[in-house]
Amino acid sequence: MIKAVIFDLDNTLLRSDKSLSAYSWGVLERCRERGILVLAASARPERTIREFGIFGEFDALVTLNGARVVLPGRVLLNGISEETGRAILSRLIRVPGAVVSVEMSGGIFASAPIPEWNAGVFGGFPALPEGELYKILVSNIDETDVQAAMTADTYYTAVEGGRIFQFMSREATKWNGVREMLAAFGIVPEETAYFGDDWDDIGPVKNCGLGVAMENAIPEVKAVADAVAGPCDRDGAARFVEENIL
């Protein structure tokens, strides 16, 4: 029996234009009526999820790949320590042309303007803006320089075709965040369905009771999935829930 459904957002529950259809809204509501928890796990920060107007639709959320887990009445943090952050940044800022940004509790700050992220420009790296550090991102850099900036307690994944690299705590994974989120509700992964499409979804898709890859997912996600849903632009996740869970 499925007690919770968990959705990645971009290119999974959301369409490629970042919208959530009326049909999908209705399926989420029917889940709640059946007593099924509706949860999300995203690489996005909380503020951009709120901008979509969907934040309140979830009983709990994993955000920032697991660096911040938002539960009813409390938040769990799996960020990067200030000491580690300074160590990474001190190496990255020495790379000619590298554009560095940090995802903080107070927003995102970058070494150069990034209009599409609405990032504040910060000229003080390797010092940090005030607040909790969740993630470090860098572009205009090659993998050799990224590897040289690594520390023992961080890991990175490449995103957007290898153009952007992100550093996070080893504890900040979607799978760890999903486990923390489920434990808060007394639900085990075997009672959960997870929907995803990208690298950071592999752990939850593989380890939840029902792991579902989107038709538009990368091959590595499909390889570990129990089933494949239709594409995100045809509300594939919601249709799978309606046809197989409700």
N, C-alpha and C positions, 0 to 999 in steps of 0.2 A: 504494500500500500504506500503510495507516494504522499508524504506529509508536507513537502515543501518543493516548490519549483524555483530554480535559481537561473537568472538570465544574465549573460554578458549583455552590454548595451549596444555599442557600435557594431553595425553589420550583423546583429543577432536579433534582439528584440526591436531595436530601432531600424527603420529603413535606412538606406544609404544617404538620404537627405536629412537624417537625424530626426525624422518625425515618427510618432507612434500613432498608428491608425485607430480609428474608432472601433474597428473589429478587435484589434489587440487589447484595447482598453476594456472591451466587454468581456473578453476571455479572462483577463486578470480579475475582474470583479466576480466572475463566476467561480474562480478558484477560491476566493475569500468566502463566498457563500457556502462552499463545500468544506470550509475549514482548512484549506490548504494554504500554507504560508507562501507569500510572494516576496522573493528576495532578489537582490541584484549583486553582481560582482563586476566591477569595471576598473579600467586603468585611469579613468577620469577622476579629477578632484571633485569634491562635494559641490563646490560653487558652480561648476559647469553643468552638473546634473540638475541642480536647482534651476538654472537658466532654461532648461528644456521643459520645466513645469511638471516633472514626473517624480521628483524626489519623494514626495509624500505618498506615492503609490506603493511603496515597498515597506515591508515590515522591518527590514534591516538591510544594510548595504555594506559590501566590501568596496572601498574606494582606493584609488592610487595603488592598484595592484596588491592591496593588502596592507599598505602602510597605515591606513586608517579604516577601522571597522566601526560602523555607526550602528549601535544597538539601541533599543528602547531605553532611554534614561541614562545611557553612558556610551563612552567612546573608547575603543582600544587602539593604542598607538604602537606601530612597529617602524619607527623612523630611524634616521641615521644620526648618530651622536655628533655633537658639534666638533669634537676632536677629529673624528673620521672625515666629516665633511670638509674641514679645513685642509686635511691631508690630501684628499682627492682634488680639491679645487686648486691647491697650490701647484699641482702638477699640470692640470688642464690649462690653466691660464698662461702657462709658458709655451703652449703650442701655438705657433703663428696662425692667425686666422680663425682659431676656434671660437665658436659662440657658445657661451656657457649660461645656463639658467638653473634656478633652484625653485622647487615647489615647496613653499613654506606654509605654515598655518595661517599666515597673513596674506597669502597670494603667491603669484609667480613673479620672479625677478630675474632679469637677464643682463648680460654684459653688453648687449646691443639691442636696439629696438626689434621686437618681434610682434608686429601689429596683429597678426592672426590669433595670437595668444593673449593679446591685451596685457603684455608683460611690462612691469615697471623696470626702468633701467637702473641698475645698481653698479656703481663703480668701485666698490670696496672689496671685491673678491681678492684673496681667499677668506676674508672675514665674511660673516653671514648677516643678513637682515635679522631683525628680532623675530623670535618665534621658533616653533618646532620645524626641523628639516625632515621632509618626507622623501624627496627625490632630487637627484642631480641629473640634468640633461645636457648633452653637448652635441654640436653639429660642426660641419666643416673640419672633420678630423678623421684619421684613418684608424683601423682597429689596433695597429701596433701601439699608437699613442694611448688608446683607451686601455689596453692591457697594462701599460706602464703606470697608469693612474690607479689601478685596482688596489684595494686593501684586503686584508684577510677576512673582514666581516662584511664585505659587500659583494654584490654580483651585478651584472648588467645584461640587458637584452637590447638588440638592435631593432629599431622600429622604422617605419616609413622607408622601406627599401634600403635599409642600411645607412640612411642619411643622418639619423639621430640615434644616439646611444643614451641609455638611462641607467644610472647607478641607484641601487636601492639596498636596504638591509636584506640580509639573507632570510630574515623572518617575514619580509614583506612579499609574500607570494599570494596569488589568488587562492591556491589550495589551502594554505595556512589560514587565510582570512575566512574562507568558507567553513573550515573546521571550527574556528572560534565562533562564528556566527551561529552555526547549527547547535553547538554545545550550549549556547545561551538559551536556546529554546528546548533543550533536552531531546534533540532529534539526531539520529545517527545518519551518516552519509548514505547508507543502504536504503534509507527511506526518502531519498532526495533525487530529483531529476535536475540535471544541469545542462544548459544550452550554451554553446560557444562556437567561435570560428577561428581563433588565432592562437599564437604560441602560448600565451599565458593562460589559455583555457585548457591546455592539455592535461594538467594535473587534475582539475575538477572533473573533466569529462571522463578521464580514465578511472577515477576513484569513487565517484558517486554511483548510487545504485543504478541509475539510468543516465548514461552519458550520451547526449545528442549533439551531433555536429550539424552545422548549417550546410546547405548545398553549396553555399559560397565560401565555405571554410577552406583553410589550407589543407593539403593532403595529410599532414602529420596529425591534425585533429581528427579527421575522418578515420585514420588508421586505428585509433584507440576507442572510437565511439561504438556504442551499442546500436545506434540508429542514426539516420540522416534525415533532417527536416528540410522542407522546401526553402528557397532563398529568402533572405530578409525582406527584399522588396515585394514579396508576395505573402508577407506575414507568416513565414514558415514556422517559426517557433510557436506562435499562438495557435496555428492550425494543428500542429502536432499535439499540443496540450489538449485541445478540444477533442481530437479524434482518438487519443490514446490514454489520456489521464482523467479527463472529466467524465 
